[in-house]
Amino acid sequence: MTDPEDYPLLRSQSALLAQALRLVSRDGYTWWQVQTAPVEKVLAAVKKLDEKHAVLIAPKARAIRKEARLPVGHLLLAPVSVMPPQDPRPTWPMLLLATQELPGERMQRVEDRPLTWVAWRKEAWRATYVLKPDQRGRWTWFLTREFHRALLEEALAYAAEGDWRALVGHMKALGNLPMFSGVWSQVQEIRRRVQKLWGDRHLRDPSGQWKAPPWRKVVEEWPKAPLSPIGMRLYPEEPPRTLGEWWAMHRKGGGA
């Protein structure tokens, strides 16, 4: 593959995180850089990166380069599904991974600075996920410290105020996060803190009976175990499946 239009798009944020986790922990892509390109120039940006670092070469060619101890680059574009809804869209985030530091790029080693990925929050791309070893030394994704703290403080505020409607909505949103083991542990911590603070003091009904917390059903709908990248579907079955398909749909729809 040498044509940017043939670049396969990932199906979701979870798929991108899973692919990055595999590349770092299993395949030795320990250098990283996050950059953005204007949406209307993303094809040109991908082409330029390929010309500089051969990020679009076939798997067999990658293996040959790695065996020869040459730098190998790998490019991951943010999934279309996480792009902001407004039109025109602002920029398109890209994660550049490599087995060695690529010339002309401002890359970081994961051992020196944990890989950090973004999500669209508060009308901007913000650092949201961080890839680092857990307590057992296994690579996994966590929420950034700032984002985790913000989610925890919001949940505790709703619980302290007895605002169960807002708390239910908040806990439901937490269940939609990419539940890799690090994120899973952080979300479970929020649940425990909420449960401890809320207790059942807000829940006595007029008959005097204690009721279950209103957010319990939402928590029961959370994934029952942490997300594993093994066997995860990475690519969509329906268009847009490639950058070229997205571009054609984008132009036909007038930027939709």
Residue pairs with C-beta under 8 A, 6 or more apart in sequence:
1 7
1 56
1 57
1 58
2 50
2 56
2 57
3 56
3 244
4 43
4 44
4 46
4 47
4 50
4 56
4 243
4 244
5 43
5 242
5 243
5 244
5 247
6 56
6 242
6 243
6 244
7 46
7 56
7 75
7 77
7 242
7 243
7 244
8 235
8 241
8 242
9 77
9 79
9 80
9 235
9 236
9 240
9 241
9 242
9 243
9 245
9 246
10 16
10 19
10 76
10 77
10 79
10 234
10 235
11 79
11 81
11 233
11 234
11 235
11 236
12 79
12 81
12 82
13 78
13 79
13 81
13 82
13 119
13 178
14 178
14 227
14 232
15 79
15 232
15 233
15 234
15 235
16 76
16 78
16 79
16 95
16 117
17 117
17 129
17 131
17 141
17 178
17 180
17 229
18 180
18 227
18 229
18 232
18 234
19 76
19 229
19 234
20 76
20 95
20 97
20 115
20 117
20 131
21 131
21 139
21 140
21 141
21 180
21 229
22 229
23 29
23 74
23 97
24 30
24 32
24 97
24 110
24 115
24 131
24 139
25 138
25 139
27 99
28 66
28 99
29 72
29 74
29 97
29 98
29 99
30 99
30 109
30 110
30 111
31 97
31 98
31 99
31 100
31 101
31 102
31 107
31 108
31 109
31 110
32 95
32 96
32 97
32 98
32 107
32 108
32 110
32 115
33 95
33 96
33 105
33 106
33 107
33 108
34 93
34 94
34 95
34 96
34 116
34 117
34 118
35 93
35 94
35 96
36 91
36 92
36 93
36 94
36 125
37 44
37 45
37 46
37 91
37 92
37 94
38 45
38 90
38 91
38 92
39 83
39 88
39 89
39 90
39 91
39 92
40 88
42 77
42 92
42 243
43 243
43 247
45 92
45 94
46 55
46 56
46 75
46 77
46 94
46 243
49 55
49 73
49 75
49 94
49 96
50 56
50 75
52 102
52 104
53 71
53 73
53 96
53 98
53 102
53 105
54 61
54 65
54 72
54 73
55 73
55 74
55 75
55 96
56 75
57 65
62 72
62 74
65 71
65 72
66 72
66 99
70 100
71 98
71 99
71 100
71 101
71 102
72 98
72 99
72 100
73 96
73 97
73 98
73 102
74 96
74 97
74 98
75 94
75 95
75 96
75 97
76 94
76 95
76 97
77 92
77 93
77 94
77 95
77 243
78 92
78 93
78 94
78 95
78 118
80 240
80 246
82 119
82 120
83 89
83 92
83 120
84 90
84 120
84 123
87 255
87 256
88 255
89 255
90 125
91 125
93 117
93 118
93 125
95 115
95 117
96 102
96 105
96 107
98 105
98 107
101 107
101 109
108 115
110 131
110 132
114 130
114 131
114 132
115 130
115 131
115 132
116 127
116 129
116 130
116 131
116 144
117 127
117 128
117 129
117 130
117 131
118 125
118 126
118 127
118 128
118 129
119 125
119 126
119 128
119 129
120 126
121 128
121 147
126 147
127 144
127 146
127 147
128 143
128 144
128 147
129 141
129 142
129 143
129 144
129 178
129 183
130 141
130 142
130 143
130 144
131 139
131 140
131 141
131 142
132 139
132 140
132 142
132 182
133 139
133 140
134 140
134 181
134 182
134 185
138 181
140 180
140 181
140 182
141 178
141 180
141 182
141 183
142 148
142 182
142 183
142 186
143 151
143 177
143 182
143 183
143 186
148 186
151 170
151 174
151 190
152 189
152 190
152 193
154 170
155 167
155 170
155 171
155 174
155 190
155 193
155 194
156 193
156 194
156 197
158 164
158 166
158 167
158 170
159 167
159 194
159 197
159 198
160 197
162 202
164 202
164 213
164 214
164 215
167 194
167 198
167 214
167 215
168 214
168 215
168 218
171 191
171 194
171 215
171 218
171 219
172 218
172 221
174 187
174 190
174 222
175 187
175 218
175 219
175 221
175 222
175 223
177 183
177 187
178 227
179 187
179 222
179 223
179 226
179 227
180 226
180 227
180 229
181 226
181 227
184 223
184 225
184 226
184 227
187 222
191 219
194 215
195 213
198 213
200 210
200 211
200 213
203 210
203 211
203 212
203 213
203 214
204 210
204 211
205 211
235 241
239 245
239 246
239 249
240 246
240 249
249 256
250 256
